[in-house]
Amino acid sequence: MNEGTIWQQVSVPGWYGMGERRIEIATATAVWHHSGLTAVPIRWVLIRDPEKRFDPQSLLCTDPARDPTQIVTCLILS
């Protein structure tokens, strides 16, 4: 990860059924290109644990307007 990455602390409710959990996220939008198909705007979200209990993860969402905390919440509730 780039040293210039801007991380934001967020609280995620219901972390895998264990209650609220504080994590750090970095997010932005990008365009997903696939040969022969129309480009799709996406929101990417990087998550990391300040306590280092899990490895950093990346998430993608095809709704670029979606709130990044909602994207993380969908992951942990599925």
KAFEN-V283502 format. One record per run of one state. SS is the DSSP state (2 for helix, 1 for strand, 0 for the rest). FROM is the first residue (numbers start at 1). TO is the last residue. If there is no record, write none. Layout:
[[SS/FROM/TO] [SS/FROM/TO]]
This chain:
[[0/1/7] [1/8/12] [0/13/14] [2/15/17] [0/18/20] [1/21/32] [0/33/39] [1/40/48] [0/49/56] [1/57/61] [0/62/67] [2/68/77] [0/78/78]]
